[in-house]
Amino acid sequence: MGSVGYDNGGGGSGGYGQGLSFTLLVVLFILLVIVGASFLNTGY
């Protein structure tokens, strides 16, 4: 429980394995949606 887990990036308990890549993916997806929406708004 006290050790830093690199394998399972669970509920923010110091896991840098899958948690970091998943967070990066979500942030990238949100950024893509925001950029796409603003681009569509500027286009029309």
N, C-alpha and C positions, 0 to 999 in steps of 0.2 A: 504494500500500500504506500509505503514511503518512497519507493524507488521511482525514478523517472522512466516512464514507459515510452519507448520509441516505436513500438509496434502498433499499439492501439491508441489512436488519438481520440480518446473518448470525450467526456464532458469537460474538456479544458483542464485536465489534470496533468499537464506537462508532457503530453504526448505529441511528438513532432513527426510521427510517421505518416499516417493517413489524415490526421486532423488538419495539418498544415496544407496539404495538397487539396483537400476538400474545401477548406476555407478559401484558398486561392481560386479554385474553380468557381465557387459561388460568387466571389467578388468580381471575377472576370465576367461572369454571366450577367450580373447586375449592371456592370459598366457597359457591356455590350447592349443591353436593353435600353439604358439611358441614352447612349450615343445614338442608337437606332431611332428612338422616339424623337429626339431633338432633330435628327437629320430629316425624319419624315415631316416634322412640324415646319422645318425651314423649307423643305421642298414644295409643300403645298401652299 
